Amino acid sequence: MDSGILVVSDSMLSDIDTVIVAYLGMFLILVAFFLETRNKLHSKGKPYLSLMAIGSALLAIRAYLIEEWAFLILELAWFSTAFLGIVFTQLSKSPLTPDSVDVKIEVESAIEDNQ
């Protein structure tokens, strides 16, 4: 007899969870792209790269769980590129690297000294 109660199996719940993860990852990537195309984010900036890295990581998890290997490789490549972009951005802002303003001031001072 049908009691009208929906029974959710573990596999259904797992599928629902991975779909939510996939939509969240997709949403983050689309938000980053939308904001970048409207000049609200810069494609080499940390906020844009963070959204892309997190979104790609979530989609990579989904791809792994559903065994979509080509999609997994694509998302790992996107994640790696975004993550390395964040790392290199941080390294380029290290205290050992002079800012362009400092370099400009030093060059201007040298020019003035030679005149």
N, CA and C atoms as a LAMMPS dump frame, in Angstrom:
ITEM: TIMESTEP
0
ITEM: NUMBER OF ATOMS
345
ITEM: BOX BOUNDS ff ff ff
-5.0000000000000000e+02 5.0000000000000000e+02
-5.0000000000000000e+02 5.0000000000000000e+02
-5.0000000000000000e+02 5.0000000000000000e+02
ITEM: ATOMS id mol type element x y z
1 1 1 N 0.84 -1.177 0
2 1 2 C 0 0 0
3 1 3 C 0.882 1.235 0
4 2 1 N 0.55 2.198 -0.806
5 2 2 C 1.339 3.421 -0.93
6 2 3 C 0.909 4.416 0.141
7 3 1 N 1.843 4.768 1.023
8 3 2 C 1.518 5.701 2.108
9 3 3 C 1.667 7.155 1.678
10 4 1 N 2.167 7.392 0.481
11 4 2 C 2.323 8.757 -0.008
12 4 3 C 3.552 9.461 0.551
13 5 1 N 4.401 8.747 1.264
14 5 2 C 5.615 9.332 1.834
15 5 3 C 6.768 9.083 0.876
16 6 1 N 7.496 10.141 0.577
17 6 2 C 8.652 10.032 -0.306
18 6 3 C 9.819 9.476 0.491
19 7 1 N 10.362 8.386 0.034
20 7 2 C 11.524 7.78 0.673
21 7 3 C 12.754 8.186 -0.129
22 8 1 N 13.714 8.805 0.556
23 8 2 C 14.938 9.255 -0.098
24 8 3 C 16.045 8.278 0.255
25 9 1 N 16.594 7.642 -0.756
26 9 2 C 17.678 6.697 -0.515
27 9 3 C 18.992 7.454 -0.399
28 10 1 N 20.01 6.77 0.111
29 10 2 C 21.339 7.377 0.23
30 10 3 C 21.879 7.804 -1.119
31 11 1 N 21.654 7.003 -2.156
32 11 2 C 22.165 7.356 -3.477
33 11 3 C 21.44 8.573 -4.036
34 12 1 N 20.142 8.706 -3.759
35 12 2 C 19.415 9.901 -4.197
36 12 3 C 19.929 11.141 -3.491
37 13 1 N 20.149 11.017 -2.197
38 13 2 C 20.655 12.152 -1.436
39 13 3 C 22.037 12.542 -1.937
40 14 1 N 22.857 11.548 -2.235
41 14 2 C 24.189 11.823 -2.764
42 14 3 C 24.094 12.534 -4.104
43 15 1 N 23.178 12.097 -4.965
44 15 2 C 22.993 12.748 -6.263
45 15 3 C 22.524 14.182 -6.081
46 16 1 N 21.605 14.4 -5.156
47 16 2 C 21.111 15.747 -4.897
48 16 3 C 22.242 16.625 -4.38
49 17 1 N 23.045 16.109 -3.477
50 17 2 C 24.169 16.877 -2.934
51 17 3 C 25.165 17.259 -4.021
52 18 1 N 25.483 16.326 -4.914
53 18 2 C 26.458 16.639 -5.959
54 18 3 C 25.894 17.619 -6.979
55 19 1 N 24.603 17.571 -7.2
56 19 2 C 23.976 18.542 -8.1
57 19 3 C 24.062 19.938 -7.479
58 20 1 N 23.819 20.042 -6.194
59 20 2 C 23.922 21.335 -5.508
60 20 3 C 25.351 21.857 -5.595
61 21 1 N 26.318 20.986 -5.379
62 21 2 C 27.728 21.374 -5.492
63 21 3 C 28.018 21.873 -6.911
64 22 1 N 27.508 21.167 -7.916
65 22 2 C 27.74 21.552 -9.308
66 22 3 C 27.126 22.914 -9.609
67 23 1 N 25.898 23.139 -9.178
68 23 2 C 25.257 24.431 -9.427
69 23 3 C 25.954 25.566 -8.691
70 24 1 N 26.429 25.315 -7.491
71 24 2 C 27.169 26.342 -6.75
72 24 3 C 28.469 26.684 -7.471
73 25 1 N 29.198 25.674 -7.914
74 25 2 C 30.432 25.906 -8.668
75 25 3 C 30.176 26.667 -9.947
76 26 1 N 29.149 26.273 -10.669
77 26 2 C 28.793 26.951 -11.909
78 26 3 C 28.415 28.407 -11.631
79 27 1 N 27.648 28.64 -10.581
80 27 2 C 27.225 29.99 -10.224
81 27 3 C 28.43 30.882 -9.927
82 28 1 N 29.397 30.364 -9.161
83 28 2 C 30.586 31.158 -8.827
84 28 3 C 31.375 31.534 -10.076
85 29 1 N 31.536 30.597 -10.98
86 29 2 C 32.271 30.87 -12.22
87 29 3 C 31.526 31.893 -13.074
88 30 1 N 30.218 31.746 -13.176
89 30 2 C 29.439 32.69 -13.98
90 30 3 C 29.422 34.088 -13.366
91 31 1 N 29.361 34.18 -12.04
92 31 2 C 29.424 35.486 -11.375
93 31 3 C 30.762 36.151 -11.67
94 32 1 N 31.844 35.396 -11.547
95 32 2 C 33.175 35.944 -11.831
96 32 3 C 33.242 36.446 -13.265
97 33 1 N 32.77 35.648 -14.198
98 33 2 C 32.809 36.037 -15.609
99 33 3 C 31.928 37.253 -15.872
100 34 1 N 30.733 37.271 -15.312
101 34 2 C 29.811 38.39 -15.491
102 34 3 C 30.429 39.688 -14.961
103 35 1 N 30.991 39.639 -13.762
104 35 2 C 31.591 40.838 -13.177
105 35 3 C 32.838 41.283 -13.942
106 36 1 N 33.586 40.33 -14.47
107 36 2 C 34.786 40.678 -15.232
108 36 3 C 34.411 41.352 -16.549
109 37 1 N 33.365 40.871 -17.2
110 37 2 C 32.958 41.467 -18.469
111 37 3 C 32.322 42.837 -18.294
112 38 1 N 31.954 43.181 -17.083
113 38 2 C 31.409 44.507 -16.791
114 38 3 C 32.412 45.401 -16.07
115 39 1 N 33.677 44.992 -16.122
116 39 2 C 34.788 45.743 -15.514
117 39 3 C 34.622 45.988 -14.021
118 40 1 N 33.953 45.066 -13.348
119 40 2 C 33.826 45.139 -11.885
120 40 3 C 34.944 44.349 -11.21
121 41 1 N 35.447 43.341 -11.903
122 41 2 C 36.579 42.542 -11.434
123 41 3 C 37.609 42.491 -12.543
124 42 1 N 38.86 42.377 -12.153
125 42 2 C 39.947 42.238 -13.125
126 42 3 C 40.311 40.757 -13.209
127 43 1 N 40.519 40.257 -14.408
128 43 2 C 40.745 38.816 -14.591
129 43 3 C 42.017 38.305 -13.929
130 44 1 N 42.922 39.2 -13.567
131 44 2 C 44.126 38.768 -12.856
132 44 3 C 44.079 39.144 -11.38
133 45 1 N 42.932 39.647 -10.938
134 45 2 C 42.775 40.045 -9.543
135 45 3 C 42.401 38.872 -8.654
136 46 1 N 42.715 38.995 -7.375
137 46 2 C 42.465 37.916 -6.423
138 46 3 C 40.977 37.563 -6.29
139 47 1 N 40.046 38.535 -6.255
140 47 2 C 38.627 38.146 -6.149
141 47 3 C 38.153 37.295 -7.329
142 48 1 N 38.516 37.694 -8.537
143 48 2 C 38.119 36.945 -9.731
144 48 3 C 38.736 35.547 -9.707
145 49 1 N 40.025 35.482 -9.454
146 49 2 C 40.71 34.189 -9.45
147 49 3 C 40.194 33.286 -8.339
148 50 1 N 39.828 33.859 -7.203
149 50 2 C 39.283 33.063 -6.092
150 50 3 C 37.934 32.464 -6.471
151 51 1 N 37.068 33.274 -7.061
152 51 2 C 35.77 32.744 -7.506
153 51 3 C 35.959 31.624 -8.525
154 52 1 N 36.891 31.831 -9.455
155 52 2 C 37.146 30.817 -10.467
156 52 3 C 37.726 29.537 -9.85
157 53 1 N 38.66 29.686 -8.918
158 53 2 C 39.284 28.517 -8.292
159 53 3 C 38.272 27.718 -7.479
160 54 1 N 37.466 28.402 -6.68
161 54 2 C 36.472 27.701 -5.858
162 54 3 C 35.417 27.045 -6.738
163 55 1 N 34.935 27.783 -7.731
164 55 2 C 33.935 27.215 -8.636
165 55 3 C 34.462 26.009 -9.385
166 56 1 N 35.674 26.108 -9.877
167 56 2 C 36.275 24.98 -10.61
168 56 3 C 36.527 23.791 -9.696
169 57 1 N 36.928 24.054 -8.465
170 57 2 C 37.151 22.959 -7.511
171 57 3 C 35.841 22.222 -7.235
172 58 1 N 34.759 22.976 -7.057
173 58 2 C 33.462 22.337 -6.815
174 58 3 C 33.01 21.519 -8.02
175 59 1 N 33.213 22.059 -9.207
176 59 2 C 32.847 21.3 -10.407
177 59 3 C 33.75 20.08 -10.595
178 60 1 N 35.003 20.182 -10.187
179 60 2 C 35.907 19.036 -10.268
180 60 3 C 35.447 17.927 -9.322
181 61 1 N 34.97 18.311 -8.141
182 61 2 C 34.444 17.32 -7.19
183 61 3 C 33.259 16.593 -7.817
184 62 1 N 32.362 17.376 -8.394
185 62 2 C 31.186 16.779 -9.061
186 62 3 C 31.628 15.843 -10.19
187 63 1 N 32.573 16.298 -11.003
188 63 2 C 33.036 15.471 -12.123
189 63 3 C 33.626 14.153 -11.622
190 64 1 N 34.373 14.21 -10.537
191 64 2 C 34.959 12.997 -9.967
192 64 3 C 33.862 12.049 -9.476
193 65 1 N 32.887 12.596 -8.764
194 65 2 C 31.834 11.763 -8.186
195 65 3 C 30.958 11.097 -9.244
196 66 1 N 30.773 11.751 -10.377
197 66 2 C 29.957 11.144 -11.428
198 66 3 C 30.81 10.476 -12.503
199 67 1 N 32.122 10.442 -12.246
200 67 2 C 33.085 9.761 -13.115
201 67 3 C 33.095 10.31 -14.54
202 68 1 N 33.076 11.625 -14.645
203 68 2 C 33.221 12.316 -15.933
204 68 3 C 34.671 12.773 -16.035
205 69 1 N 35.525 11.913 -16.562
206 69 2 C 36.969 12.131 -16.48
207 69 3 C 37.454 13.3 -17.337
208 70 1 N 36.897 13.487 -18.504
209 70 2 C 37.31 14.623 -19.344
210 70 3 C 36.934 15.939 -18.666
211 71 1 N 35.752 15.991 -18.092
212 71 2 C 35.295 17.17 -17.368
213 71 3 C 36.172 17.412 -16.133
214 72 1 N 36.559 16.341 -15.459
215 72 2 C 37.438 16.451 -14.292
216 72 3 C 38.781 17.07 -14.694
217 73 1 N 39.361 16.595 -15.774
218 73 2 C 40.648 17.136 -16.233
219 73 3 C 40.511 18.617 -16.578
220 74 1 N 39.428 18.976 -17.26
221 74 2 C 39.19 20.376 -17.611
222 74 3 C 39.09 21.239 -16.348
223 75 1 N 38.322 20.814 -15.376
224 75 2 C 38.133 21.602 -14.158
225 75 3 C 39.41 21.668 -13.319
226 76 1 N 40.181 20.592 -13.317
227 76 2 C 41.466 20.635 -12.604
228 76 3 C 42.421 21.623 -13.27
229 77 1 N 42.378 21.693 -14.598
230 77 2 C 43.209 22.667 -15.308
231 77 3 C 42.773 24.091 -14.965
232 78 1 N 41.46 24.343 -14.953
233 78 2 C 40.949 25.676 -14.592
234 78 3 C 41.316 26.019 -13.15
235 79 1 N 41.129 25.055 -12.245
236 79 2 C 41.46 25.294 -10.842
237 79 3 C 42.945 25.603 -10.684
238 80 1 N 43.787 24.801 -11.305
239 80 2 C 45.237 24.995 -11.196
240 80 3 C 45.656 26.36 -11.719
241 81 1 N 45.096 26.751 -12.858
242 81 2 C 45.432 28.047 -13.435
243 81 3 C 45.022 29.185 -12.508
244 82 1 N 43.808 29.123 -11.979
245 82 2 C 43.331 30.176 -11.071
246 82 3 C 44.136 30.186 -9.777
247 83 1 N 44.394 29.001 -9.217
248 83 2 C 45.144 28.923 -7.965
249 83 3 C 46.562 29.46 -8.134
250 84 1 N 47.223 29.065 -9.222
251 84 2 C 48.575 29.578 -9.473
252 84 3 C 48.562 31.076 -9.721
253 85 1 N 47.508 31.571 -10.344
254 85 2 C 47.368 33.011 -10.52
255 85 3 C 47.314 33.736 -9.185
256 86 1 N 46.597 33.168 -8.221
257 86 2 C 46.53 33.759 -6.882
258 86 3 C 47.901 33.723 -6.224
259 87 1 N 48.577 32.584 -6.316
260 87 2 C 49.902 32.437 -5.703
261 87 3 C 50.878 33.435 -6.304
262 88 1 N 50.92 33.523 -7.628
263 88 2 C 51.862 34.444 -8.278
264 88 3 C 51.518 35.899 -7.993
265 89 1 N 50.233 36.2 -7.845
266 89 2 C 49.825 37.559 -7.48
267 89 3 C 50.356 37.9 -6.098
268 90 1 N 50.257 36.946 -5.186
269 90 2 C 50.759 37.173 -3.826
270 90 3 C 52.275 37.314 -3.815
271 91 1 N 52.969 36.493 -4.611
272 91 2 C 54.427 36.566 -4.661
273 91 3 C 54.899 37.883 -5.26
274 92 1 N 54.158 38.383 -6.25
275 92 2 C 54.568 39.628 -6.888
276 92 3 C 54.334 40.835 -5.99
277 93 1 N 53.531 40.653 -4.945
278 93 2 C 53.283 41.742 -3.998
279 93 3 C 54.128 41.602 -2.736
280 94 1 N 55.134 40.764 -2.795
281 94 2 C 55.969 40.555 -1.62
282 94 3 C 56.776 41.818 -1.322
283 95 1 N 57.206 42.009 -0.084
284 95 2 C 57.955 43.211 0.274
285 95 3 C 59.285 43.351 -0.466
286 96 1 N 59.784 42.268 -1.031
287 96 2 C 61.055 42.328 -1.737
288 96 3 C 60.912 42.92 -3.132
289 97 1 N 59.665 42.971 -3.631
290 97 2 C 59.42 43.496 -4.969
291 97 3 C 58.987 44.952 -4.854
292 98 1 N 59.719 45.874 -5.471
293 98 2 C 59.316 47.273 -5.373
294 98 3 C 58.054 47.546 -6.161
295 99 1 N 57.239 48.445 -5.646
296 99 2 C 56.051 48.864 -6.378
297 99 3 C 56.461 49.739 -7.548
298 100 1 N 55.626 49.817 -8.554
299 100 2 C 55.947 50.623 -9.724
300 100 3 C 56.071 52.098 -9.347
301 101 1 N 55.346 52.531 -8.319
302 101 2 C 55.436 53.921 -7.874
303 101 3 C 56.835 54.198 -7.328
304 102 1 N 57.359 53.275 -6.532
305 102 2 C 58.702 53.443 -5.976
306 102 3 C 59.739 53.509 -7.091
307 103 1 N 59.596 52.66 -8.086
308 103 2 C 60.538 52.641 -9.197
309 103 3 C 60.454 53.956 -9.955
310 104 1 N 59.256 54.459 -10.186
311 104 2 C 59.073 55.711 -10.907
312 104 3 C 59.724 56.863 -10.15
313 105 1 N 59.551 56.901 -8.837
314 105 2 C 60.152 57.965 -8.028
315 105 3 C 61.668 57.891 -8.094
316 106 1 N 62.217 56.667 -8.02
317 106 2 C 63.665 56.5 -8.089
318 106 3 C 64.201 56.941 -9.45
319 107 1 N 63.501 56.611 -10.518
320 107 2 C 63.925 57.007 -11.862
321 107 3 C 63.845 58.517 -12.006
322 108 1 N 62.767 59.123 -11.533
323 108 2 C 62.637 60.574 -11.619
324 108 3 C 63.733 61.286 -10.821
325 109 1 N 64.052 60.74 -9.655
326 109 2 C 65.122 61.33 -8.829
327 109 3 C 66.459 61.228 -9.545
328 110 1 N 66.711 60.116 -10.193
329 110 2 C 67.971 59.932 -10.919
330 110 3 C 68.057 60.888 -12.09
331 111 1 N 66.951 61.096 -12.763
332 111 2 C 66.93 62.032 -13.895
333 111 3 C 67.185 63.453 -13.418
334 112 1 N 66.541 63.834 -12.323
335 112 2 C 66.733 65.169 -11.776
336 112 3 C 68.171 65.388 -11.308
337 113 1 N 68.788 64.369 -10.736
338 113 2 C 70.174 64.47 -10.266
339 113 3 C 71.15 64.668 -11.448
340 114 1 N 70.836 64.095 -12.579
341 114 2 C 71.696 64.191 -13.739
342 114 3 C 71.523 65.515 -14.513
343 115 1 N 70.489 66.243 -14.221
344 115 2 C 70.252 67.486 -14.951
345 115 3 C 70.971 68.633 -14.341
